[in-house]
């Protein structure tokens, strides 16, 4: 089994880390496109995490789980 971490963010939020080396990159975001790309590269499990400094909210968690889960639930384990 191969697992990766993708981070949840709420789009449009300016965060305290935007201008630091730890700023969120597109490839780290918990998006459907990134989940599909990861699956195509052999990933079986995605751990969704949230860093308060990157704009995590309950809405972002719910939206991401719904979006990725509705399209990829037969292919990936979401945790």
N, C-alpha and C positions, 0 to 999 in steps of 0.2 A: 504494500500500500504506500502511496506517495501522497503526502499532505502538504498544503501550503497555508499561509496566512494572508488574508485580504482584509483591509481595513475599511470600516464603514465611515462615511462622511456625509454630511448634509450639504448638497451643492449650494453654492452661493455664499456660504459662510466664510468670512475672513477670520483666519485663526491666528493665534499667537505665534505659530511656527512657520507662517508663510514665507518669511525671509531668512530662514535658517537652513542649515544642511539637512535638517530633519523634516523639511516641508514635504507634504504629500505629493508623490509622483502619480501620474495616471495609471501606471502599471500595478500600483499597490492598492488601488481602490476596489472595493467590493461591488463590481458592476457585472452585469450579465455578460458583456463582451469579454471581460477578464476571466470570468468563470469558464466561458466556452473555450477561450484560448488555453487556459490551464488544462482543461479536460483533453483538448487536442494534443497537448504535450505529455499526456500520461498521468495527470493528477486524478486521484480518486476521492480525496477529501479536502474540503476547504474549511478552515477555522476562521470564522468572522470575529474580528476584534475591533475595539474602539478605543481611541486615545482621546481623552477630553480636550487636549491641546489641538487636535485636528478637527474639532467640530462634531463630535459624536452626539447623537440625540436618540431618544426612543423611537422617534419617527424614522430616522435613518436606518435603525436596526430593523424595524418592521418592514419598511419599504424594500430593503435589500433582500431580506429573507423571502418575502413574497415574490419578488421579481426573479431571483435566481432559482428559488425552489419551484416555481411554477413551470420553468423551462428545463431545469436540469435535475429534477428530483430522482429520475430513474438512472442517472449517470454518476451523481456525486453524493457524498455524505456531507451534509452541512452541519457544522458544530459551532 
